Structures are given as structure tokens and as C-alpha cells.
Amino acid sequence: MAKQPEVIRDKACMLSWSRSHRWKGKTLALVPTMGFLHQGHLSLIRKAKAHADVVVVSIYVNPGQFAPSEDLATYPSDLHGDLQKLADAEVDAAFCPSNLYDCESDGVPGGAGSGGGNERTVVSCLEAGDGGGGGGHETWIRVERLEKGLCGKRRPVFFRGVATVVAKLFNIVEPDVAVFGKKDYQQWRIICRMVCDLDFGIKVIGSEIVREADGLAMSSRNVHLSPEQREKALSINRSLLQAKYSVQKEKHSCQDLKNLVVQTITKAGGRIDYVEVSWCSSMKEYNSL
């Protein structure tokens, strides 16, 4: 029977656990997740195990990255199943805090973390008697330029929520290595920039997208797709492959490639948020090929 990972819920206990292993000369890798683990997550764990002696997987649905209209309340969860998967993957510890950031001071009525009827939200994670007067946390980390475009246009609070909680995880776990999936490419680039700018002594590794047999990118939210929606979602990968093939075969303008992607997805019944051709590192729009 696979050995169960040590389940840690308290921040101070997590830090103590990490430091005890570091004092033994062990290197630590962190894989941050929001749970409901699938093979994509397990590929991140395998990558982490190749780069460190000890692996910690955090399971935390971060209220700070959800806008009021988004799916915090219905985000899928299966902690028991997740812990079994972590045991099978021989993960050393699972960090499962109840709350890392109270967004009450956000000023968004009913917003994520403000107590807007979501059972995941804890009223406050500030310690009683800390002299701070309660009322939630106030400090956010923003990677200002990288967060503005692409997903940031439609989700203005998303990346500040990600960066802030990831920074907290880094301070609590103190890993040598952190592994993120490139499916969330802009997020990965933002974390890399934050680590560089704030002098975290952490190596950030990006892991390639893992797909289902039919080409759909693995995602915890896929469980919400109906068979019809899942079929439509395949048009995203199909459109990108067509664009890649087209640019390899002959010269095209960026607008031609964007039009190809838009047409393929909309023809399948999808709705476009954005299609951009961007530089890999800066995420700035690329205007010529």
C-alpha cells in the first residue's frame, strides 16, 4: 500500500516541516494546485521529483483570483481522492490550508473572499490580537505589465490573486524548486517575473501541457463540460494546430493566423475572448512574421 503524504494544514507547521528537511540537507520542490488532481498535475509532480529530494503539493482554491461572477463556489473538489493520488505518486507532504488570504478589504461587495455566500471562504485568517485591527489583508503583489494583456483584460483581479498567494506559499514552504504548468502560460510567466523581481531564491520550472487522447487540454474544470461542450472545446487545440501548420508551410501575417483561429473556433460554436500572437517572454503583441 502506498504511503500517505503527511497532511499539513497550519502555516507554522508547514514551515517547520520544510525547515526540518532542509536542515537534513534535502532539497524541496513545491507544486501549487487547486486540487481535483488529474494526469496533468501528476506530470508536474514527476517533474518536481526529478529536481528535488522532497516534494510538497499544495491544495488550495484561492478566492483572491476569482471575480464575483466566476466559479469559486462550484470549483470541483475531491480531497480524499487527491490524497490517494498523491500517495500513489509518492508525494511527501500535502499542504492543505483552510485560508491563506482574507480578501475582505478588497472593497468588492460579495467578491471572492469577502464572505459572498461561499462555503470555502473563511471570515478572517488574521490572528486575534495581532494589532492589525482585523478587516482582512490589504497587501497585493502585482506584476504590472505582464498582467495587463491576454487573460488580464477580462480578468482584472486574477493575476494579483495568483501572485500574492503564490508568494505566500513560497514564504511558508520555502522550496528550492517550484513547478507550474504551461497550460496557464501567462500565469507561469508572471510567476517567473515575480521570483526574479523580488529575489526569491527559487527555480521556477514550466511543464508542458498534458492533453487527453482527443487533444483536449487536461483541466479540473473539464468535469463541468457537457459532451456537446467538450466536442466544441476541441476546436481550440485544432485551431492552434492549424495555425502552427500554416505558418510552418508558408508565410502568413499575424492577422491571417488570428483570423484562422477565430474562424475555426466560432464555426464549432465557441465564443472568443481574445486571440493574440505574442512574444513568449514579454507577452507583448507580435505584429509581423
Protein Blocks (a to p, Z undefined) as FASTA:
>chain_A
ZZdddddfbfklmmmmmmmmmmnopacdddddeejiafklmmmmmmmmmmcfbdcddddd
dfklpcfklcklmoccdfklmmmmmmmnopabdcddfbfbdcklnopghiahilnopakb
cfblcdehklnogniafbdcddfklmmgmjlmmmmmlmmmmmmmmmmmmmmnopabdcdd
fklmmlmmmmmmmmmmnopabdcddddddddfkopacdfklmmpcfklmmmmmmmmmmmm
mmmmmmmmpccdfklmmmmmmmmmmmnopacfbdcdddfklopacfbZZ
